[in-house]
């Protein structure tokens, strides 16, 4: 019986390892890779949920509010846990909107005020053709 349990455990561990190996990996982007795609700063952006995020500098994090809408947030320093945090949150004071100066990024136990919001042209950054506007 002990042999069967040990064999089963080894099989489960091998399967889990294979599942991790084939999991898609998102290449990490640096600030230098994102910078050419930044647009003029804005005061706010619509927000329902955080799709994904990536710290790109000690005071900068790229956040995706939808699959196609991304923003580079510059936060007040020090924000010591920004680059090492395993989870990140946004704390909008107004439902459905993230605003600079009044809202914050939470990284670990740090709460870092948002100083600047810059939209990222994700279509250009990812090499996708621009969506054409529907004729009226």
C-alpha positions in Angstrom: 0.0 0.0 0.0 2.8 2.4 0.9 4.4 1.7 -2.6 1.1 2.6 -4.3 0.8 5.9 -2.4 4.4 6.8 -3.1 3.9 6.0 -6.8 0.7 8.0 -7.0 2.4 11.0 -5.2 5.3 10.9 -7.7 2.9 10.8 -10.6 1.0 13.8 -9.3 4.2 15.8 -8.7 5.4 15.0 -12.3 2.0 16.1 -13.7 2.1 19.3 -11.7 5.6 20.0 -13.0 4.5 19.5 -16.6 1.5 21.8 -16.1 3.8 24.6 -14.8 6.3 24.1 -17.6 3.6 24.6 -20.3 1.9 27.5 -18.6 2.1 30.6 -20.8 4.7 33.1 -19.6 4.2 36.9 -20.1 7.5 38.5 -21.0 8.4 41.2 -18.5 8.6 44.7 -20.0 11.0 47.3 -18.8 10.2 51.0 -18.6 12.5 51.6 -21.6 10.4 49.1 -23.6 7.1 50.9 -22.6 8.3 54.5 -22.9 8.0 54.8 -26.7 4.3 53.9 -26.4 3.3 56.4 -23.7 0.7 59.0 -24.6 0.0 62.4 -23.0 -0.8 62.2 -19.2 -4.4 62.2 -18.2 -6.1 63.0 -14.8 -8.1 59.8 -14.6 -9.2 56.6 -16.3 -12.2 54.3 -16.2 -11.7 51.3 -13.9 -13.8 48.2 -13.0 -11.1 45.6 -12.3 -7.4 45.1 -12.6 -6.7 42.6 -15.4 -2.9 42.5 -15.0 0.0 44.6 -13.8 3.7 44.9 -13.9 6.2 47.0 -11.9 8.6 48.6 -14.4 10.6 50.9 -12.1 10.9 51.8 -8.4 8.1 54.3 -8.8 6.2 53.1 -11.9 3.7 50.3 -12.6 1.9 49.4 -15.8 -1.7 48.4 -15.1 -4.3 46.9 -17.5 -7.9 47.8 -16.8 -9.1 45.8 -19.8 -7.2 43.5 -22.2 -6.6 46.5 -24.4 -6.5 49.5 -22.0 -3.2 50.0 -20.1 -1.8 52.9 -18.1 1.6 53.7 -16.7 1.2 54.9 -13.1 3.9 56.9 -11.5 3.6 56.7 -7.7 4.8 58.7 -4.7 8.1 57.3 -3.3 9.1 55.5 -1.3 7.0 52.6 -2.5 9.5 50.0 -1.3 7.4 46.9 -2.0 6.3 47.9 -5.5 8.9 45.9 -7.4 8.7 42.8 -5.2 5.0 42.6 -4.4 3.1 39.5 -5.5 -0.2 41.3 -5.5 -1.2 44.8 -6.3 -4.4 46.8 -5.9 -5.8 50.2 -6.8 -7.9 52.2 -4.3 -10.2 54.5 -6.2 -12.1 57.0 -4.1 -14.7 57.3 -6.8 -16.5 54.2 -8.1 -15.4 53.2 -11.6 -12.6 55.9 -11.9 -9.0 56.0 -10.9 -7.6 59.6 -10.5 -4.2 60.9 -10.0 -3.4 62.6 -6.7 -6.4 61.2 -4.8 -6.1 57.5 -5.5 -3.4 55.0 -4.6 -1.7 51.8 -5.5 -1.4 49.1 -2.8 1.7 46.9 -3.1 2.1 44.5 -0.2 1.7 46.7 2.9 2.6 49.9 1.0 0.0 52.4 0.0 1.5 54.7 -2.7 -0.4 57.8 -4.0 -0.7 58.0 -7.8 1.1 61.1 -9.1 0.8 60.6 -12.8 -1.3 58.5 -15.3 -0.1 57.9 -18.8 -2.1 55.8 -21.2 -0.1 53.2 -23.1 -0.8 52.6 -26.8 -1.1 48.8 -26.4 -1.9 48.3 -30.1 1.4 49.8 -31.2 3.3 48.2 -28.4 2.0 44.7 -29.3 2.3 45.3 -33.0 -1.5 45.0 -33.6 -3.2 46.9 -36.3 -5.3 49.9 -35.1 -9.0 49.2 -34.8 -10.9 51.2 -37.5 -13.6 53.5 -36.4 -17.1 52.4 -37.4 -18.6 54.8 -40.0 -21.6 56.7 -38.7 
